Amino acid sequence: MARYIGPVCRLCRREGMKLFLKGARCYSEKCAIEKRNFPPGQHGKDRKPKIVGYGLQLREKQKAKRYYGVPEVQFRNLFEKAVRQKGVTGENLLGMLERRLDNVVFKIGFGTSRAMSRQLVRHGHIAVNGKKVDIPSYLVRPNDVVEVREKSRENSAIQGALEATAHLPAPNWIEVDRQNLKARLLTSPKREDLVQIKLEEQLIVELYSK
C-alpha cells in the first residue's frame, strides 16, 4: 500500500484529535483541529455515527498508523514481532514504534515532524553508532548513539528544527546532546513514556487477533 501524500490535517480531523503531523503548526491557532474539529468531507459536520466494536478497534489502529506514519504492511509486521516477544503485546508494539529511527530523530528534535525526520533519514543525514543509516524503520536499541553526520551539521533544515524544538523536553529514555547534535538511547521506553496522544493499544491487539 502506498504512503499517504494528501493533506495531513484531514487525518487529524478524521480521528478527531491532534496527531502532530505538521510540526510547529500543530501547536498554533492555525491547527485544523482548533478551527474545524469535525470529520472532513461535504457532510462532515452532520455525520455523528455511533462507533462500537470493530469500528473502535479499527479507529485505534488507524490512529496509531497515522501518528507514526507507518504503512499497513509494516504496521502488521511489527505487530507480528510484538506477539513473539515476551511481555504485553500492545506495549511491545508501541515500544518498537517509538524506537523506529525516524521517530527517535523526531523526539530528539532534529526534525519538527516525523515526516521531516523520515526525510532526513532517507537522505542520509543521520548516523547510528558512527555509520550512516538511511532506513526510517531501523529499530534503535539501548546504548545506540544517534547523531547528525558531520557533513550535514550545517544543514539549514536541521538547524531550523533545533531552534523550533528547543522548548520541547526530551523523553527521559533518551539522553540528548543538542550542542553536538547527538543522542543516546538510555533504555527501551516504558508504557508511561510512550505516545503523545491517547491510545488504547489493547484494541489494536484485539483487532489483529481475530
C-alpha positions in Angstrom: 0.0 0.0 0.0 1.4 3.4 -1.0 2.2 6.1 1.6 -0.5 8.8 2.1 0.7 12.0 0.5 -2.5 14.1 0.7 -3.3 16.9 3.2 -2.4 15.6 6.7 -4.7 17.9 8.5 -7.6 15.7 7.1 -6.1 12.8 9.0 -6.3 14.6 12.3 -9.8 15.8 11.7 -10.8 12.2 10.8 -9.5 10.9 14.1 -10.9 13.9 16.0 -7.7 14.8 17.7 -4.2 16.3 17.0 -1.8 13.7 15.6 1.0 16.3 15.5 1.8 15.7 11.8 2.7 19.3 10.8 5.3 20.3 13.3 5.0 23.8 14.8 1.6 24.4 13.1 0.1 21.8 15.4 0.9 24.0 18.4 -0.5 27.2 16.9 -4.0 28.5 16.4 -3.7 27.6 12.7 -4.1 23.9 13.6 -7.1 22.4 11.7 -8.5 20.8 14.9 -8.7 24.3 16.5 -10.8 25.6 13.7 -12.7 22.6 12.2 -12.9 19.8 14.7 -15.2 17.6 12.6 -14.6 14.9 10.0 -13.5 16.0 6.5 -15.9 15.9 3.6 -19.1 17.6 2.5 -21.2 16.2 5.2 -18.6 16.0 7.9 -20.4 18.4 10.2 -23.6 16.4 10.0 -22.2 12.9 10.5 -22.3 11.6 14.1 -22.0 7.9 13.7 -22.1 5.7 16.8 -18.8 3.6 16.7 -18.7 0.3 18.6 -16.9 -3.0 18.4 -14.9 -3.5 15.3 -15.2 0.3 14.4 -13.5 1.2 17.7 -10.7 -1.2 17.1 -10.2 0.0 13.5 -10.1 3.6 14.6 -7.4 2.9 17.2 -5.3 1.1 14.6 -5.7 3.9 12.0 -4.9 6.5 14.7 -1.6 4.7 15.6 -0.6 4.2 11.9 -1.2 7.8 11.1 0.5 9.1 14.2 3.7 7.2 13.5 3.4 7.4 9.7 3.7 3.6 9.2 2.0 1.8 6.2 -0.3 -1.1 6.8 2.2 -3.9 5.9 4.9 -2.5 8.1 2.5 -2.0 10.9 1.2 -5.6 10.7 4.8 -6.9 10.6 5.6 -5.0 13.8 2.6 -6.5 15.4 3.7 -10.0 14.5 7.1 -9.3 16.0 5.4 -7.9 19.2 3.4 -11.1 19.5 6.6 -13.2 19.5 8.2 -11.1 22.2 7.9 -11.6 25.9 5.6 -9.2 27.8 2.4 -7.4 26.9 1.9 -7.4 23.1 0.4 -3.9 22.9 3.3 -2.4 24.9 5.8 -4.3 22.8 4.2 -2.8 19.7 4.3 0.7 20.9 7.8 0.3 22.1 9.0 -0.8 18.7 7.1 2.1 17.0 8.8 4.5 19.4 12.3 3.1 18.7 11.9 3.5 14.9 14.8 5.7 13.8 12.5 8.3 12.2 10.6 8.6 15.5 13.8 8.9 17.6 15.1 11.6 15.3 11.8 13.5 15.8 11.9 13.0 19.6 15.5 14.3 19.7 14.4 17.5 17.9 16.4 17.1 14.6 13.1 17.3 12.8 9.9 19.3 13.5 7.7 16.3 12.4 8.0 12.6 11.8 7.6 13.3 8.1 10.6 15.7 8.1 12.6 13.3 10.3 11.8 10.4 7.9 13.1 12.5 5.0 16.3 13.4 6.9 17.0 9.7 7.4 16.3 8.7 3.8 18.6 11.5 2.5 21.5 10.1 4.6 21.9 12.9 7.1 21.7 10.5 10.2 24.2 8.0 11.6 23.8 5.4 14.2 26.9 4.4 16.1 29.0 6.2 13.6 27.5 4.5 10.5 25.1 6.1 8.0 21.6 4.6 8.3 19.0 5.6 5.7 16.2 3.3 6.7 13.5 5.1 8.7 12.1 1.8 10.1 15.5 0.9 11.6 15.0 0.0 15.3 17.3 1.8 17.6 18.5 -0.2 20.6 19.6 0.8 24.1 23.1 2.4 24.2 22.9 3.2 20.4 24.1 6.7 19.6 22.1 8.6 17.0 23.7 11.7 15.5 23.7 14.1 12.6 26.5 13.2 10.2 29.5 15.6 10.0 28.7 16.8 6.5 25.1 17.6 7.5 25.7 19.6 10.7 25.2 23.0 9.0 22.1 21.9 7.2 19.6 24.7 7.4 16.6 22.5 7.8 18.2 20.7 10.8 19.3 24.0 12.4 15.8 25.4 11.9 14.3 22.3 13.5 16.6 22.5 16.5 15.6 26.1 17.0 11.9 25.3 16.7 12.0 22.4 19.1 14.3 24.0 21.7 11.4 24.5 24.1 10.3 20.8 24.0 11.6 18.4 26.6 13.4 15.3 25.5 12.0 11.9 26.6 13.5 10.5 29.7 14.6 7.4 27.9 16.9 9.4 25.5 20.0 11.4 26.6 20.2 14.4 24.2 23.3 16.5 23.5 21.9 19.2 21.3 25.1 21.1 21.1 26.9 18.2 19.5 23.8 17.0 17.5 23.8 13.6 19.0 21.7 11.5 21.5 22.0 8.1 23.2 19.2 5.7 23.9 19.4 5.0 27.6 16.8 2.2 27.7 13.8 0.9 26.0 10.8 3.2 26.5 8.2 2.1 29.1 4.4 2.4 28.6 4.2 5.6 30.6 6.9 7.2 28.3 5.0 6.4 25.1 3.0 8.4 22.7 1.8 12.0 22.9 -1.8 11.1 22.2 -4.5 9.0 24.0 -4.1 5.5 22.5 -5.7 2.2 23.6 -3.3 -0.3 22.2 -5.3 -3.3 23.5 -8.0 -2.5 20.9 -5.3 -2.9 18.2 -4.3 -6.3 19.6 -7.9 -7.4 19.7 -8.4 -6.3 16.0 -5.3 -8.2 14.7 -6.1 -11.2 16.9 -9.4 -12.1 15.3 
